[in-house]
Amino acid sequence: MGCTLGCISRPTVSRVADRNSNAWNLTVRINGVELTCIAGSSSVTVEKKIREDDHGFYCKVSSKSLTHDEQATFADRCTNACFAFEGIPDSVVVKQRPWRMFDFKGKTNFIVPFNGIYVFECKHASSYFANTNQATKRRLQCDGKTSTYTEIDTGEKNVTLAPCIQSFMSGKWIWQQGGDWQQGGRWQQGAGWQQETELRGIAMCALPQMSDDDTKTVFRNENCINAEKETVGCSIRIDCEQGYIVNGTKQISMATAQIKCQPNGMWIDEVSQTTISNVNDLGCVPGEAAARGVPALIATSADAQRCRTLNFAKNRGEVVKARRICTGARFEQAYCQYDIQCVNGVIGDTSTSRASIFCDQNGLWRLKHTNILVDSANMLRCKSGISDQRELCKASNLVSDGTRLIKKRRRCNGHIRQPYGCQVDIICPEASEGDNITSVLSVTRRRKACKPIRLKNPEKGIVKKSAACAKTDGVGCIYSIECINGYVIKANDQRNEHLLLVCGNDLKWREEMTFTVVEEVDELDCKPGEAGKLSGCKGGAIASDETKRVRKRKRCTKENRQPYQCQIDVKCLDGFVIGESRTLANQANMVCQKNGEWKDKHTDLLTRNIDELVCQPGYVVVQTKNEQMQMTCEPNGTKCKDVGTGTVFTFTDTLRCVPGGSSSSFSSPLLSLF
């Protein structure tokens, strides 16, 4: 952690005067450093004084003259200290705190001297700490060398404090694999809580297999432990990106969802209070196909506070991406998230090359998956260092079946993505009779190359490669493309001054932060312009063919991106209807909207790219306007009934199939009579 010192404004309020007998001459101590500001003087000397008898951490001696209100940051560092634990879970009791703690930069969070010890215990007798071997007590000591905590009893490094969870045993009750309870020698069948005597404890909910990607952002509250089972009270929020809505809940056309683990072991939707039958069905799907044009809604809490926007300085060493919910205004709403990626080096005092911060509901920025608060963009600046992050490998379909046996080694886990060094053995039975020898394949990363990237005008941009690109542009290779001043590079409806691309496992180039595929890498070029989202609507190559006639109005252009209010009329030929149209219309008047979508003037038909609008064969029964119908007739044949709608027909010879959206008659064998 750095030492930041400086003089404050001349005191004018009583609470400042209370800290010193003289309101005009103020002396304060911050992190063991004595700082004196003298009123009436144009400058003051700031000294860092060592008081090693007070504590085991220190800052080196230095001094500097400053004018009033000026602030200086010294290059030397404070050592032998850890951040104090904040936000202790309700299920945990603090039995012992370090004997001394000091405020950090004069703020409400504290630092713990080297060798400071915490002792934590579970509040309830039948509970234990999550992610441990049922430990009910933890003794954590500050390791000043790494500024992290070490478990004294087990030697575990870099320990984080998890909440306590209730034990799943009471007496001789034991949870057995397969969802059964066993007591003594007999089984109690069932997947729920089976009991004949008192069974104490709290159910756990299945862990949703979801994380941030190019369609959604996922937030978990402090009660979540992200293990194979989640504890009661864990609340997870899903925010869909632009153009996507939540799938898997009963809420229609919502861009967000909030689910919570209940004592009965089920997840509920906190908005509708309905049970989620399969939590792994939750996800984000394209809004146009799922909602038919109904605008997606964003769920926010009335109590949530806004966060003051952080000002990220332009720096060639880092790339910052804002998620959909962020607006760029002076204050951002809760759950706005920024993703930061270092081209080379690590972020701040971390050992990671990428991180995310989000606006918490208390109005403070928080480093995702931690309790660290961020009050300045300077804390997230990239600096030299080696990242300890490793690429995760996808392994969701690796399960044993009738053709193979899957064996996961020690480093592997039960999640969708496996860590670096995980080995999976695939054992295939030999065909020869009586021979039980198996062939074992250890899954390793295949080094194949993505398509080479070359700018059309290399003099307008600076291209850098990561160390992974030394031999080939293989999986994990990262390209950093930065345009010169006044130039931008276009990719996926965005103009960027700086673009970071990574070669994915599918051998496609993707944006590093959003993981969105960039298809036309051959067309990448730095051109004059300003950064931001591209205006207008995608498409314009749509043309007349054997299924339709296309007419472009005067506002339209010959380019592949059409301007706002451009109208393109599409009329399907006889026997064809507009694809994705609920009314089976045979024509549409598509108008470019401000949000970049094409919308029909008279219906709710929407599309992101008008070139994908097609005319497909379609007929309907003239009387019911349905594509097909099934009828049952009375023995005498005088009356027939439509099974689907219940409509009764006296004369079946009047039934005709006509092209969808048309009133002309046209025969087509779509009717079945029984």
Buried (B, 14 or more C-beta within 10 A) or exposed (E): BBBBBBBBEBBEEEEBBEEBEEBEBBEBBBBBBEBBBBEEEEEBEBBBEEEEEEBBBBBEEBEBEBEBEEEBEBEEEBBBBBBBBEEBBEBBBEEEBBEEBBBBBEEEBBBBBBBBBBBBBBEBEBBBBBEBEEBBBBBBBBBBEEBBBBBBEEEEEEBEBBBBBBBBBBEEBEBEEEEBBBBEEEEBEEEEBBEEEEBBBBBBBBBBEBEBBBBBBBBBBBBBBBBEBBBBBBBBBBBBBBBBBBBBBEBEBBBBBBBBBBEEBBBBBBBEEEEBEEBEEBBBBBBBEBBBBEEBBBBEEEEBBBBEBBEBEEBBBBBBBBBBBBEEEEEBBBBBBBBBBBBBBBBBEBBBBBBBBBBBBEBEBBBBEEBBBBEEBBBBBBBEBEBEEEBBBEBEEBEEEEEBEBEBEEEBEEBBBBEEEBBBBBEEBEEEEEEEEEEEEEBEEEEEBBEEBEBEEEEBBBBBBBEBBEEBBBBBBBBBBBBEEEBBBBBBBBBBBBBBBBBBBEBBBBBBBBEBEBEEBEEBBBBEBEEEEBEBBBBBEBEEEEBBBBEBEEBBEEEEBBBBBBBBBBBBBEBBBBBBBEBBBBBBBBBBBEEBBBBBEEBEBBBBBBBEBBBEEBBBBBBBEEBEBEBEBEEEEEEBBBEEEEEEBEEBEEBBBBBBBBEEEEEBEBBEEE
